Amino acid sequence: MNTEVTQIPHGVLGDIQANSGAAIWLGALLIFMGLLAIAAPAIAGEAITILVGVALIVGGLGQSYMALRVGLFAKGLVAFVLGVLTAVVGAWLMLQPVEGLAALTLVLAGFFIAAGVLEFIAAFALRPGHGWGWMFGSAVLSFVLGVLIWQQFPVSGTWALGTLVGLRLLMSGWMLTFLGLTGRKLANGL
């Protein structure tokens, strides 16, 4: 066995071998979905906006229900109101997916800019330790991406969210596929 394989804990190695087929199929599905999202980023972005809206509605209604159910309504009106507000924002995202996508794009730009700044700080705190350069590179990439999305707004709303989620799906798909292929290779005795 090569050194990379021997460094995998034995129980994990068995799990990888046992589930290699599922990992390959799921990886292929994620690659396909990622390619679709990259090919049609505006549609993918709107679909993501609607899914976020659904999640906010469910979470908001659940929070409001629990506030009423456990008697927080009288003692903690804030929990109930926050739940209602969360559900209203979710409904707005579902009913206005284009405007919601624009709002999420601005949030995404702000997130990348803030993440870039914080990664710069962390990279220089680690300097000259091992791996600080990777963190610095990630900081530069995050910051530049955030600024590009911000500068290209509102046009970036048509491509940013869908493209980035598509890339993430694509990378996850490749990772699962290679993990499954490695498991299959190990199951067959290398």
N, CA, C and O atoms as a DFTB+ gen file, in Angstrom:
760 C
 N C O
     1  1       0.841      -1.190       0.000
     2  2       0.000       0.000       0.000
     3  2       0.876       1.239       0.000
     4  3       1.944       1.257       0.612
     5  1       0.420       2.271      -0.689
     6  2       1.209       3.495      -0.679
     7  2       0.985       4.254       0.627
     8  3       0.071       3.936       1.388
     9  1       1.825       5.260       0.882
    10  2       1.787       5.950       2.181
    11  2       0.505       6.736       2.387
    12  3       0.049       6.861       3.524
    13  1      -0.096       7.274       1.322
    14  2      -1.344       8.022       1.489
    15  2      -2.460       7.116       1.993
    16  3      -3.257       7.520       2.839
    17  1      -2.518       5.901       1.479
    18  2      -3.559       4.964       1.874
    19  2      -3.335       4.490       3.301
    20  3      -4.295       4.340       4.057
    21  1      -2.082       4.249       3.684
    22  2      -1.807       3.758       5.033
    23  2      -2.087       4.822       6.086
    24  3      -2.207       4.485       7.264
    25  1      -2.195       6.084       5.710
    26  2      -2.484       7.140       6.665
    27  2      -3.979       7.290       6.931
    28  3      -4.364       8.021       7.843
    29  1      -4.827       6.618       6.160
    30  2      -6.274       6.660       6.364
    31  2      -6.614       5.682       7.496
    32  3      -6.211       4.520       7.439
    33  1      -7.348       6.132       8.523
    34  2      -7.729       5.207       9.602
    35  2      -8.467       3.988       9.047
    36  3      -9.228       4.100       8.085
    37  1      -8.236       2.822       9.662
    38  2      -8.749       1.552       9.135
    39  2     -10.274       1.551       8.985
    40  3     -10.776       1.113       7.950
    41  1     -11.026       2.028       9.986
    42  2     -12.485       2.031       9.891
    43  2     -12.976       2.884       8.738
    44  3     -13.929       2.517       8.050
    45  1     -12.322       4.033       8.524
    46  2     -12.695       4.920       7.418
    47  2     -12.397       4.257       6.090
    48  3     -13.176       4.358       5.142
    49  1     -11.255       3.573       6.029
    50  2     -10.870       2.882       4.803
    51  2     -11.909       1.838       4.408
    52  3     -12.259       1.719       3.233
    53  1     -12.401       1.082       5.387
    54  2     -13.438       0.092       5.114
    55  2     -14.729       0.736       4.640
    56  3     -15.389       0.218       3.739
    57  1     -15.094       1.864       5.242
    58  2     -16.300       2.582       4.832
    59  2     -16.169       3.095       3.399
    60  3     -17.119       3.031       2.619
    61  1     -14.996       3.599       3.063
    62  2     -14.767       4.092       1.693
    63  2     -14.908       2.937       0.701
    64  3     -15.539       3.081      -0.346
    65  1     -14.317       1.794       1.041
    66  2     -14.399       0.639       0.153
    67  2     -15.837       0.165      -0.006
    68  3     -16.266      -0.160      -1.113
    69  1     -16.580       0.125       1.093
    70  2     -17.959      -0.384       1.065
    71  2     -18.903       0.533       0.302
    72  3     -19.905       0.071      -0.244
    73  1     -18.603       1.806       0.259
    74  2     -19.515       2.774      -0.362
    75  2     -18.942       3.402      -1.623
    76  3     -19.375       4.484      -2.022
    77  1     -17.987       2.753      -2.251
    78  2     -17.336       3.360      -3.413
    79  2     -18.306       3.581      -4.567
    80  3     -18.229       4.604      -5.247
    81  1     -19.207       2.650      -4.796
    82  2     -20.166       2.808      -5.898
    83  2     -21.089       3.991      -5.682
    84  3     -21.343       4.764      -6.606
    85  1     -21.595       4.136      -4.454
    86  2     -22.476       5.267      -4.143
    87  2     -21.732       6.580      -4.287
    88  3     -22.288       7.562      -4.779
    89  1     -20.465       6.605      -3.855
    90  2     -19.675       7.832      -3.971
    91  2     -19.470       8.220      -5.431
    92  3     -19.538       9.398      -5.783
    93  1     -19.218       7.229      -6.273
    94  2     -19.015       7.509      -7.702
    95  2     -20.302       8.049      -8.325
    96  3     -20.266       9.034      -9.061
    97  1     -21.442       7.410      -8.036
    98  2     -22.713       7.871      -8.611
    99  2     -23.094       9.256      -8.100
   100  3     -23.519      10.110      -8.878
   101  1     -22.945       9.480      -6.800
   102  2     -23.262      10.795      -6.240
   103  2     -22.315      11.848      -6.787
   104  3     -22.727      12.970      -7.081
   105  1     -21.045      11.486      -6.924
   106  2     -20.075      12.408      -7.511
   107  2     -20.447      12.787      -8.931
   108  3     -20.368      13.957      -9.308
   109  1     -20.854      11.797      -9.723
   110  2     -21.258      12.074     -11.110
   111  2     -22.488      12.978     -11.149
   112  3     -22.575      13.876     -11.986
   113  1     -23.440      12.740     -10.242
   114  2     -24.638      13.586     -10.174
   115  2     -24.273      15.024      -9.818
   116  3     -24.785      15.966     -10.422
   117  1     -23.384      15.191      -8.832
   118  2     -22.965      16.542      -8.452
   119  2     -22.206      17.236      -9.577
   120  3     -22.372      18.437      -9.790
   121  1     -21.375      16.485     -10.296
   122  2     -20.665      17.070     -11.450
   123  2     -21.675      17.550     -12.483
   124  3     -21.547      18.659     -13.002
   125  1     -22.673      16.732     -12.788
   126  2     -23.704      17.106     -13.755
   127  2     -24.456      18.360     -13.297
   128  3     -24.659      19.292     -14.075
   129  1     -24.867      18.370     -12.018
   130  2     -25.595      19.537     -11.500
   131  2     -24.712      20.780     -11.507
   132  3     -25.186      21.877     -11.802
   133  1     -23.440      20.615     -11.187
   134  2     -22.515      21.738     -11.213
   135  2     -22.352      22.307     -12.613
   136  3     -22.320      23.524     -12.797
   137  1     -22.251      21.422     -13.597
   138  2     -22.128      21.883     -14.986
   139  2     -23.396      22.614     -15.439
   140  3     -23.320      23.617     -16.149
   141  1     -24.566      22.102     -15.021
   142  2     -25.814      22.803     -15.347
   143  2     -25.848      24.193     -14.729
   144  3     -26.240      25.160     -15.383
   145  1     -25.438      24.291     -13.469
   146  2     -25.445      25.594     -12.792
   147  2     -24.479      26.562     -13.453
   148  3     -24.781      27.750     -13.570
   149  1     -23.324      26.075     -13.887
   150  2     -22.349      26.938     -14.556
   151  2     -22.856      27.339     -15.932
   152  3     -22.630      28.467     -16.370
   153  1     -23.542      26.426     -16.622
   154  2     -24.062      26.721     -17.956
   155  2     -25.225      27.712     -17.917
   156  3     -25.394      28.500     -18.847
   157  1     -26.022      27.680     -16.856
   158  2     -27.180      28.584     -16.724
   159  2     -27.158      29.216     -15.327
   160  3     -28.007      28.901     -14.493
   161  1     -26.185      30.112     -15.067
   162  2     -26.024      30.641     -13.710
   163  2     -27.196      31.481     -13.224
   164  3     -27.481      31.496     -12.026
   165  1     -27.883      32.181     -14.123
   166  2     -29.021      33.001     -13.691
   167  2     -30.168      32.121     -13.203
   168  3     -30.789      32.411     -12.181
   169  1     -30.441      31.054     -13.932
   170  2     -31.508      30.129     -13.521
   171  2     -31.120      29.443     -12.218
   172  3     -31.943      29.306     -11.314
   173  1     -29.851      29.007     -12.123
   174  2     -29.386      28.366     -10.893
   175  2     -29.465      29.342      -9.724
   176  3     -29.855      28.957      -8.622
   177  1     -29.099      30.596      -9.953
   178  2     -29.161      31.602      -8.899
   179  2     -30.579      31.827      -8.402
   180  3     -30.812      31.941      -7.199
   181  1     -31.531      31.892      -9.337
   182  2     -32.931      32.059      -8.929
   183  2     -33.435      30.832      -8.172
   184  3     -34.178      30.962      -7.199
   185  1     -33.034      29.647      -8.614
   186  2     -33.443      28.423      -7.913
   187  2     -32.875      28.400      -6.493
   188  3     -33.560      28.006      -5.550
   189  1     -31.639      28.819      -6.353
   190  2     -31.014      28.884      -5.029
   191  2     -31.747      29.899      -4.160
   192  3     -31.974      29.651      -2.976
   193  1     -32.115      31.026      -4.730
   194  2     -32.846      32.055      -3.993
   195  2     -34.176      31.500      -3.486
   196  3     -34.555      31.737      -2.339
   197  1     -34.876      30.768      -4.334
   198  2     -36.154      30.172      -3.929
   199  2     -35.934      29.146      -2.818
   200  3     -36.710      29.097      -1.864
   201  1     -34.892      28.330      -2.929
   202  2     -34.602      27.346      -1.880
   203  2     -34.262      28.023      -0.549
   204  3     -34.687      27.566       0.512
   205  1     -33.503      29.102      -0.612
   206  2     -33.207      29.863       0.609
   207  2     -34.501      30.423       1.188
   208  3     -34.694      30.427       2.404
   209  1     -35.386      30.896       0.314
   210  2     -36.683      31.401       0.766
   211  2     -37.491      30.330       1.472
   212  3     -38.072      30.588       2.526
   213  1     -37.535      29.134       0.906
   214  2     -38.268      28.028       1.530
   215  2     -37.669      27.710       2.901
   216  3     -38.398      27.531       3.876
   217  1     -36.341      27.642       2.968
   218  2     -35.680      27.342       4.243
   219  2     -35.996      28.406       5.289
   220  3     -36.224      28.080       6.454
   221  1     -36.013      29.672       4.883
   222  2     -36.323      30.750       5.828
   223  2     -37.776      30.689       6.284
   224  3     -38.068      30.942       7.452
   225  1     -38.685      30.358       5.379
   226  2     -40.097      30.241       5.763
   227  2     -40.270      29.118       6.788
   228  3     -40.901      29.309       7.828
   229  1     -39.712      27.960       6.490
   230  2     -39.836      26.821       7.398
   231  2     -39.206      27.152       8.754
   232  3     -39.805      26.903       9.801
   233  1     -38.013      27.708       8.727
   234  2     -37.340      28.066       9.980
   235  2     -38.085      29.135      10.754
   236  3     -38.218      29.036      11.973
   237  1     -38.569      30.147      10.071
   238  2     -39.299      31.229      10.734
   239  2     -40.609      30.767      11.336
   240  3     -40.943      31.122      12.466
   241  1     -41.357      29.966      10.572
   242  2     -42.616      29.447      11.110
   243  2     -42.366      28.508      12.288
   244  3     -43.111      28.514      13.268
   245  1     -41.314      27.707      12.180
   246  2     -40.963      26.817      13.286
   247  2     -40.589      27.588      14.535
   248  3     -40.989      27.218      15.639
   249  1     -39.832      28.648      14.371
   250  2     -39.435      29.467      15.518
   251  2     -40.652      30.138      16.148
   252  3     -40.784      30.164      17.372
   253  1     -41.532      30.674      15.325
   254  2     -42.739      31.323      15.853
   255  2     -43.641      30.318      16.552
   256  3     -44.198      30.614      17.609
   257  1     -43.788      29.138      15.975
   258  2     -44.604      28.087      16.582
   259  2     -44.044      27.712      17.955
   260  3     -44.784      27.606      18.932
   261  1     -42.729      27.513      18.012
   262  2     -42.120      27.132      19.286
   263  2     -42.244      28.254      20.313
   264  3     -42.409      27.983      21.502
   265  1     -42.169      29.500      19.876
   266  2     -42.334      30.622      20.807
   267  2     -43.737      30.598      21.410
   268  3     -43.907      30.866      22.599
   269  1     -44.739      30.277      20.596
   270  2     -46.110      30.177      21.109
   271  2     -46.285      28.918      21.957
   272  3     -46.917      28.944      23.013
   273  1     -45.718      27.827      21.477
   274  2     -45.908      26.525      22.123
   275  2     -45.313      26.466      23.530
   276  3     -45.925      25.903      24.437
   277  1     -44.150      27.030      23.713
   278  2     -43.495      26.945      25.022
   279  2     -43.773      28.163      25.887
   280  3     -43.156      28.330      26.939
   281  1     -44.671      28.994      25.468
   282  2     -45.070      30.127      26.294
   283  2     -44.158      31.326      26.219
   284  3     -44.201      32.199      27.086
   285  1     -43.328      31.379      25.188
   286  2     -42.438      32.534      25.067
   287  2     -43.162      33.770      24.557
   288  3     -42.631      34.878      24.630
   289  1     -44.371      33.584      24.042
   290  2     -45.060      34.738      23.472
   291  2     -45.222      35.842      24.505
   292  3     -44.991      37.013      24.204
   293  1     -45.611      35.486      25.697
   294  2     -45.804      36.503      26.732
   295  2     -44.465      36.991      27.276
   296  3     -44.304      38.180      27.554
   297  1     -43.514      36.088      27.426
   298  2     -42.239      36.436      28.045
   299  2     -41.200      36.891      27.036
   300  3     -40.352      37.727      27.348
   301  1     -41.261      36.358      25.860
   302  2     -40.233      36.661      24.867
   303  2     -40.833      36.950      23.512
   304  3     -40.667      36.173      22.572
   305  1     -41.508      38.033      23.414
   306  2     -42.141      38.433      22.163
   307  2     -41.112      38.521      21.034
   308  3     -41.448      38.353      19.862
   309  1     -39.865      38.783      21.398
   310  2     -38.812      38.939      20.398
   311  2     -38.639      37.659      19.583
   312  3     -38.481      37.727      18.364
   313  1     -38.665      36.490      20.234
   314  2     -38.502      35.226      19.517
   315  2     -39.627      35.017      18.507
   316  3     -39.386      34.554      17.393
   317  1     -40.834      35.351      18.890
   318  2     -41.971      35.214      17.993
   319  2     -41.855      36.177      16.807
   320  3     -42.047      35.784      15.656
   321  1     -41.543      37.422      17.099
   322  2     -41.431      38.439      16.040
   323  2     -40.288      38.102      15.090
   324  3     -40.419      38.263      13.877
   325  1     -39.168      37.634      15.639
   326  2     -38.050      37.246      14.790
   327  2     -38.429      36.088      13.871
   328  3     -38.031      36.066      12.706
   329  1     -39.186      35.139      14.378
   330  2     -39.662      34.032      13.549
   331  2     -40.565      34.507      12.424
   332  3     -40.435      34.059      11.285
   333  1     -41.481      35.412      12.743
   334  2     -42.380      35.963      11.721
   335  2     -41.572      36.739      10.674
   336  3     -41.810      36.602       9.474
   337  1     -40.621      37.549      11.131
   338  2     -39.784      38.322      10.212
   339  2     -38.986      37.396       9.291
   340  3     -38.866      37.658       8.094
   341  1     -38.446      36.321       9.851
   342  2     -37.698      35.347       9.046
   343  2     -38.596      34.737       7.977
   344  3     -38.181      34.601       6.826
   345  1     -39.808      34.372       8.339
   346  2     -40.743      33.795       7.375
   347  2     -41.139      34.808       6.297
   348  3     -41.278      34.446       5.129
   349  1     -41.317      36.059       6.678
   350  2     -41.672      37.106       5.704
   351  2     -40.533      37.314       4.707
   352  3     -40.778      37.442       3.508
   353  1     -39.290      37.347       5.193
   354  2     -38.149      37.497       4.285
   355  2     -38.077      36.293       3.347
   356  3     -37.806      36.444       2.156
   357  1     -38.319      35.102       3.884
   358  2     -38.335      33.908       3.043
   359  2     -39.406      33.971       1.966
   360  3     -39.165      33.603       0.817
   361  1     -40.587      34.439       2.342
   362  2     -41.676      34.576       1.360
   363  2     -41.298      35.596       0.291
   364  3     -41.569      35.389      -0.892
   365  1     -40.674      36.693       0.706
   366  2     -40.243      37.707      -0.266
   367  2     -39.244      37.104      -1.246
   368  3     -39.345      37.348      -2.449
   369  1     -38.277      36.319      -0.757
   370  2     -37.301      35.694      -1.647
   371  2     -37.981      34.746      -2.633
   372  3     -37.598      34.681      -3.801
   373  1     -38.989      34.014      -2.163
   374  2     -39.697      33.090      -3.056
   375  2     -40.533      33.825      -4.091
   376  3     -40.577      33.428      -5.255
   377  1     -41.197      34.896      -3.669
   378  2     -42.099      35.614      -4.578
   379  2     -41.367      36.589      -5.493
   380  3     -41.875      36.944      -6.557
   381  1     -40.193      37.015      -5.092
   382  2     -39.399      37.968      -5.880
   383  2     -37.983      37.411      -6.073
   384  3     -37.022      38.001      -5.579
   385  1     -37.842      36.299      -6.775
   386  2     -36.521      35.659      -6.843
   387  2     -35.447      36.502      -7.544
   388  3     -34.268      36.389      -7.207
   389  1     -35.826      37.328      -8.495
   390  2     -34.832      38.152      -9.187
   391  2     -34.280      39.212      -8.230
   392  3     -33.067      39.400      -8.131
   393  1     -35.187      39.904      -7.527
   394  2     -34.741      40.905      -6.553
   395  2     -34.011      40.231      -5.392
   396  3     -33.026      40.759      -4.875
   397  1     -34.504      39.063      -4.991
   398  2     -33.841      38.313      -3.936
   399  2     -32.441      37.883      -4.343
   400  3     -31.516      37.907      -3.531
   401  1     -32.289      37.490      -5.600
   402  2     -30.971      37.114      -6.104
   403  2     -30.024      38.306      -6.058
   404  3     -28.848      38.160      -5.724
   405  1     -30.537      39.479      -6.392
   406  2     -29.707      40.690      -6.314
   407  2     -29.259      40.935      -4.875
   408  3     -28.093      41.246      -4.631
   409  1     -30.173      40.796      -3.933
   410  2     -29.825      40.998      -2.521
   411  2     -28.804      39.966      -2.061
   412  3     -27.837      40.310      -1.382
   413  1     -29.011      38.711      -2.423
   414  2     -28.060      37.669      -2.039
   415  2     -26.696      37.887      -2.686
   416  3     -25.670      37.547      -2.096
   417  1     -26.673      38.445      -3.885
   418  2     -25.410      38.731      -4.556
   419  2     -24.624      39.784      -3.784
   420  3     -23.409      39.663      -3.629
   421  1     -25.310      40.815      -3.299
   422  2     -24.617      41.826      -2.497
   423  2     -24.104      41.239      -1.182
   424  3     -23.005      41.570      -0.738
   425  1     -24.892      40.380      -0.571
   426  2     -24.447      39.710       0.652
   427  2     -23.217      38.852       0.353
   428  3     -22.263      38.833       1.130
   429  1     -23.246      38.146      -0.774
   430  2     -22.121      37.305      -1.172
   431  2     -20.865      38.144      -1.397
   432  3     -19.778      37.764      -0.962
   433  1     -21.008      39.273      -2.070
   434  2     -19.860      40.161      -2.296
   435  2     -19.292      40.633      -0.959
   436  3     -18.080      40.598      -0.749
   437  1     -20.160      41.069      -0.065
   438  2     -19.709      41.517       1.254
   439  2     -19.021      40.404       2.020
   440  3     -18.016      40.636       2.692
   441  1     -19.565      39.185       1.921
   442  2     -18.955      38.042       2.594
   443  2     -17.542      37.793       2.077
   444  3     -16.619      37.613       2.871
   445  1     -17.359      37.782       0.751
   446  2     -16.031      37.529       0.193
   447  2     -15.039      38.618       0.581
   448  3     -13.881      38.321       0.873
   449  1     -15.471      39.854       0.586
   450  2     -14.578      40.946       0.981
   451  2     -14.177      40.787       2.450
   452  3     -12.996      40.877       2.785
   453  1     -15.155      40.552       3.320
   454  2     -14.861      40.379       4.743
   455  2     -13.986      39.146       4.983
   456  3     -13.049      39.196       5.780
   457  1     -14.290      38.039       4.297
   458  2     -13.484      36.825       4.449
   459  2     -12.055      37.068       3.994
   460  3     -11.108      36.588       4.618
   461  1     -11.901      37.810       2.911
   462  2     -10.554      38.132       2.422
   463  2      -9.762      38.931       3.437
   464  3      -8.591      38.638       3.680
   465  1     -10.384      39.935       4.032
   466  2      -9.703      40.761       5.037
   467  2      -9.307      39.907       6.242
   468  3      -8.178      40.000       6.724
   469  1     -10.234      39.072       6.731
   470  2      -9.932      38.235       7.889
   471  2      -8.856      37.190       7.577
   472  3      -8.032      36.871       8.434
   473  1      -8.865      36.661       6.358
   474  2      -7.824      35.708       5.973
   475  2      -6.466      36.390       5.844
   476  3      -5.440      35.786       6.158
   477  1      -6.446      37.661       5.378
   478  2      -5.182      38.426       5.362
   479  2      -4.606      38.509       6.769
   480  3      -3.425      38.241       6.989
   481  1      -5.453      38.883       7.710
   482  2      -5.018      39.018       9.104
   483  2      -4.497      37.681       9.626
   484  3      -3.434      37.622      10.244
   485  1      -5.247      36.614       9.375
   486  2      -4.833      35.291       9.844
   487  2      -3.542      34.835       9.169
   488  3      -2.688      34.229       9.817
   489  1      -3.392      35.119       7.873
   490  2      -2.182      34.710       7.153
   491  2      -0.959      35.401       7.737
   492  3       0.073      34.762       7.948
   493  1      -1.063      36.687       7.997
   494  2       0.090      37.394       8.547
   495  2       0.360      36.999       9.991
   496  3       1.498      37.097      10.452
   497  1      -0.662      36.555      10.710
   498  2      -0.451      36.054      12.072
   499  2       0.305      34.724      12.038
   500  3       1.063      34.424      12.961
   501  1       0.109      33.929      10.991
   502  2       0.785      32.638      10.857
   503  2       2.178      32.739      10.249
   504  3       2.986      31.817      10.358
   505  1       2.444      33.859       9.615
   506  2       3.704      34.038       8.908
   507  2       4.859      33.996       9.884
   508  3       4.751      34.622      10.939
   509  1       5.915      33.336       9.627
   510  2       6.341      32.595       8.441
   511  2       6.070      31.102       8.542
   512  3       6.764      30.307       7.910
   513  1       5.076      30.709       9.324
   514  2       4.775      29.291       9.529
   515  2       4.379      28.577       8.252
   516  3       4.085      29.192       7.227
   517  1       4.381      27.265       8.351
   518  2       4.048      26.407       7.211
   519  2       2.604      26.653       6.760
   520  3       1.683      26.608       7.576
   521  1       2.409      26.906       5.490
   522  2       1.076      27.058       4.919
   523  2       0.524      28.465       4.929
   524  3      -0.591      28.681       4.455
   525  1       1.263      29.433       5.452
   526  2       0.716      30.785       5.514
   527  2       0.501      31.348       4.110
   528  3      -0.400      32.159       3.895
   529  1       1.320      30.924       3.168
   530  2       1.194      31.409       1.791
   531  2      -0.120      30.988       1.148
   532  3      -0.707      31.747       0.376
   533  1      -0.588      29.770       1.464
   534  2      -1.873      29.302       0.934
   535  2      -3.005      30.158       1.487
   536  3      -3.933      30.519       0.764
   537  1      -2.919      30.477       2.766
   538  2      -3.957      31.303       3.367
   539  2      -3.921      32.712       2.771
   540  3      -4.967      33.320       2.542
   541  1      -2.715      33.228       2.521
   542  2      -2.589      34.541       1.901
   543  2      -3.188      34.521       0.495
   544  3      -3.896      35.448       0.101
   545  1      -2.899      33.457      -0.257
   546  2      -3.472      33.333      -1.603
   547  2      -4.984      33.260      -1.570
   548  3      -5.658      33.873      -2.397
   549  1      -5.516      32.519      -0.624
   550  2      -6.968      32.434      -0.465
   551  2      -7.550      33.799      -0.120
   552  3      -8.627      34.160      -0.595
   553  1      -6.832      34.556       0.710
   554  2      -7.286      35.900       1.087
   555  2      -7.360      36.805      -0.135
   556  3      -8.340      37.523      -0.331
   557  1      -6.321      36.763      -0.946
   558  2      -6.300      37.598      -2.154
   559  2      -7.458      37.214      -3.072
   560  3      -8.173      38.083      -3.573
   561  1      -7.640      35.908      -3.293
   562  2      -8.710      35.432      -4.169
   563  2     -10.082      35.846      -3.639
   564  3     -10.916      36.342      -4.397
   565  1     -10.315      35.647      -2.354
   566  2     -11.609      36.022      -1.761
   567  2     -11.874      37.508      -1.901
   568  3     -12.959      37.915      -2.316
   569  1     -10.884      38.317      -1.556
   570  2     -11.055      39.766      -1.597
   571  2     -11.306      40.257      -3.024
   572  3     -12.217      41.049      -3.262
   573  1     -10.498      39.787      -3.961
   574  2     -10.655      40.206      -5.360
   575  2     -12.005      39.762      -5.902
   576  3     -12.673      40.532      -6.593
   577  1     -12.417      38.542      -5.603
   578  2     -13.715      38.060      -6.062
   579  2     -14.844      38.917      -5.495
   580  3     -15.770      39.278      -6.221
   581  1     -14.777      39.240      -4.218
   582  2     -15.789      40.097      -3.608
   583  2     -15.855      41.463      -4.253
   584  3     -16.943      41.978      -4.512
   585  1     -14.700      42.057      -4.516
   586  2     -14.665      43.383      -5.145
   587  2     -15.221      43.304      -6.572
   588  3     -15.975      44.181      -6.994
   589  1     -14.848      42.249      -7.315
   590  2     -15.360      42.098      -8.686
   591  2     -16.882      41.961      -8.697
   592  3     -17.561      42.589      -9.510
   593  1     -17.411      41.141      -7.794
   594  2     -18.863      40.979      -7.727
   595  2     -19.515      42.305      -7.378
   596  3     -20.531      42.668      -7.972
   597  1     -18.953      43.028      -6.431
   598  2     -19.508      44.317      -6.004
   599  2     -19.457      45.337      -7.141
   600  3     -20.438      46.036      -7.395
   601  1     -18.308      45.421      -7.827
   602  2     -18.149      46.405      -8.900
   603  2     -19.047      46.108     -10.098
   604  3     -19.488      47.027     -10.789
   605  1     -19.313      44.848     -10.342
   606  2     -20.123      44.480     -11.500
   607  2     -21.611      44.422     -11.187
   608  3     -22.416      44.091     -12.057
   609  1     -21.979      44.741      -9.958
   610  2     -23.394      44.722      -9.595
   611  2     -24.124      45.814     -10.351
   612  3     -23.593      46.922     -10.426
   613  1     -25.286      45.591     -10.911
   614  2     -26.196      44.473     -10.750
   615  2     -25.981      43.331     -11.741
   616  3     -26.631      42.291     -11.634
   617  1     -25.074      43.514     -12.708
   618  2     -24.839      42.462     -13.699
   619  2     -24.356      41.177     -13.020
   620  3     -24.715      40.079     -13.446
   621  1     -23.547      41.309     -11.972
   622  2     -23.018      40.120     -11.295
   623  2     -24.123      39.271     -10.687
   624  3     -23.920      38.086     -10.424
   625  1     -25.287      39.862     -10.462
   626  2     -26.417      39.094      -9.946
   627  2     -26.860      37.994     -10.885
   628  3     -27.467      37.015     -10.451
   629  1     -26.565      38.142     -12.177
   630  2     -26.975      37.128     -13.144
   631  2     -26.005      35.958     -13.227
   632  3     -26.345      34.915     -13.785
   633  1     -24.798      36.116     -12.677
   634  2     -23.826      35.039     -12.822
   635  2     -23.173      34.584     -11.517
   636  3     -22.790      33.419     -11.410
   637  1     -23.036      35.442     -10.546
   638  2     -22.175      35.153      -9.397
   639  2     -22.648      33.959      -8.574
   640  3     -21.908      32.987      -8.423
   641  1     -23.847      34.015      -8.049
   642  2     -24.321      32.974      -7.144
   643  2     -24.409      31.615      -7.849
   644  3     -23.919      30.615      -7.325
   645  1     -25.020      31.576      -9.015
   646  2     -25.155      30.318      -9.746
   647  2     -23.817      29.733     -10.152
   648  3     -23.616      28.522     -10.062
   649  1     -22.896      30.583     -10.599
   650  2     -21.586      30.102     -11.014
   651  2     -20.798      29.551      -9.829
   652  3     -20.193      28.483      -9.917
   653  1     -20.810      30.292      -8.718
   654  2     -20.049      29.843      -7.552
   655  2     -20.619      28.558      -6.957
   656  3     -19.862      27.671      -6.564
   657  1     -21.927      28.450      -6.890
   658  2     -22.527      27.202      -6.399
   659  2     -22.230      26.075      -7.388
   660  3     -21.952      24.948      -6.977
   661  1     -22.285      26.368      -8.678
   662  2     -21.949      25.365      -9.688
   663  2     -20.518      24.874      -9.548
   664  3     -20.261      23.674      -9.647
   665  1     -19.582      25.791      -9.318
   666  2     -18.190      25.396      -9.119
   667  2     -18.033      24.536      -7.866
   668  3     -17.283      23.561      -7.853
   669  1     -18.749      24.914      -6.826
   670  2     -18.680      24.129      -5.584
   671  2     -19.236      22.721      -5.800
   672  3     -18.650      21.745      -5.331
   673  1     -20.354      22.612      -6.501
   674  2     -20.923      21.294      -6.810
   675  2     -19.959      20.475      -7.665
   676  3     -19.784      19.276      -7.445
   677  1     -19.344      21.124      -8.626
   678  2     -18.397      20.460      -9.508
   679  2     -17.205      19.917      -8.716
   680  3     -16.806      18.768      -8.904
   681  1     -16.640      20.736      -7.837
   682  2     -15.491      20.302      -7.048
   683  2     -15.883      19.172      -6.081
   684  3     -15.133      18.210      -5.911
   685  1     -17.052      19.294      -5.457
   686  2     -17.514      18.232      -4.561
   687  2     -17.741      16.941      -5.335
   688  3     -17.419      15.855      -4.852
   689  1     -18.289      17.060      -6.523
   690  2     -18.519      15.887      -7.360
   691  2     -17.228      15.182      -7.733
   692  3     -17.137      13.956      -7.672
   693  1     -16.223      15.972      -8.123
   694  2     -14.927      15.368      -8.463
   695  2     -14.314      14.693      -7.249
   696  3     -13.763      13.597      -7.355
   697  1     -14.409      15.348      -6.084
   698  2     -13.853      14.779      -4.863
   699  2     -14.517      13.439      -4.542
   700  3     -13.829      12.461      -4.248
   701  1     -15.846      13.391      -4.598
   702  2     -16.554      12.136      -4.315
   703  2     -16.236      11.059      -5.345
   704  3     -16.070       9.890      -4.996
   705  1     -16.153      11.448      -6.599
   706  2     -15.844      10.482      -7.653
   707  2     -14.463       9.874      -7.441
   708  3     -14.301       8.657      -7.518
   709  1     -13.464      10.722      -7.173
   710  2     -12.117      10.197      -6.956
   711  2     -12.030       9.384      -5.670
   712  3     -11.295       8.398      -5.610
   713  1     -12.769       9.786      -4.646
   714  2     -12.808       9.016      -3.412
   715  2     -13.413       7.632      -3.675
   716  3     -12.902       6.622      -3.192
   717  1     -14.501       7.598      -4.443
   718  2     -15.123       6.325      -4.796
   719  2     -14.223       5.458      -5.648
   720  3     -14.156       4.247      -5.440
   721  1     -13.525       6.060      -6.609
   722  2     -12.596       5.287      -7.447
   723  2     -11.446       4.731      -6.626
   724  3     -10.995       3.609      -6.855
   725  1     -10.966       5.529      -5.659
   726  2      -9.905       5.053      -4.763
   727  2     -10.413       3.888      -3.929
   728  3      -9.713       2.890      -3.760
   729  1     -11.632       4.012      -3.405
   730  2     -12.212       2.915      -2.638
   731  2     -12.370       1.662      -3.454
   732  3     -12.103       0.564      -2.967
   733  1     -12.798       1.807      -4.687
   734  2     -12.963       0.657      -5.569
   735  2     -11.605       0.007      -5.853
   736  3     -11.477      -1.217      -5.872
   737  1     -10.597       0.856      -6.071
   738  2      -9.242       0.344      -6.332
   739  2      -8.734      -0.427      -5.102
   740  3      -8.129      -1.491      -5.230
   741  1      -8.990       0.125      -3.922
   742  2      -8.564      -0.538      -2.688
   743  2      -9.308      -1.851      -2.484
   744  3      -8.722      -2.836      -2.034
   745  1     -10.591      -1.869      -2.813
   746  2     -11.380      -3.091      -2.670
   747  2     -10.888      -4.194      -3.592
   748  3     -11.018      -5.380      -3.289
   749  1     -10.324      -3.788      -4.717
   750  2      -9.805      -4.761      -5.687
   751  2      -8.338      -5.090      -5.409
   752  3      -7.690      -5.755      -6.217
   753  1      -7.812      -4.627      -4.271
   754  2      -6.449      -4.967      -3.887
   755  2      -5.384      -4.143      -4.572
   756  3      -4.272      -4.626      -4.784
   757  1      -5.701      -2.900      -4.924
   758  2      -4.768      -1.993      -5.590
   759  2      -4.346      -2.601      -6.882
   760  3      -3.556      -2.007      -7.615
